[in-house]
């Protein structure tokens, strides 16, 4: 009897945990839907001039007039595109208003790329705030970079970069493939929730089935 009660208590605790995970996934589904709507709406917002915007909203469409600077290219390593591993190519752009902006031009399979065009250009893109590094990301060891640290890059590149960067819609190089300025994450949380709930009810069925067999054996 003691063994049966211990097993039942363990199963009930596990079932509650599985149900909690399923409910959490439903909450994540709602949050993801709100995020996806916000990202889709960003495409419809009017583009604004970087020199006229103090603090752009996340994923806000922007354009900037000016020119790229020479010898200010950095590469973000270990970036994939369509299953291939390569780098993101980023260059410093000086605006007509005298500001310095980091521009992600796109993805390349190699770090040997042509320098950016030096003509006066109008670059269109989407404002992005650099994400902090995850626990598993290696440290930046210039000239090798894995994530964007605008403060450190301002010091290393010798220019006061704006506290955000833009993902350009054009790479200005046929060997550099433009990256999606607003990546739309998948929303598979409903499937995850169903999986957790299915496991919980399956375990509940096993618990009742085990109890039924145990009671039958206990009968004289």
Buried (B, 14 or more C-beta within 10 A) or exposed (E): EEEEEEBBEEBEEBBEEBBEBBEBBBEBBEEBEEEBEEBEEBEEEEEBBBBEBEEBEEBBBBBBBBBBBEEBBBBBBEBEBEEEEBBBBBBBBBBBEEBBBBBBBBBBBEBEBEEBEEEEBEBBBBBBBBEEBEEEEEEBEEEBBBBBBBEEBBEBBEBEBBEBBBBBBBBBBEEBBBBEBBEEEEBEBEEBBEBBBEBBBEBBEEBEEBBEEBEEEEEE
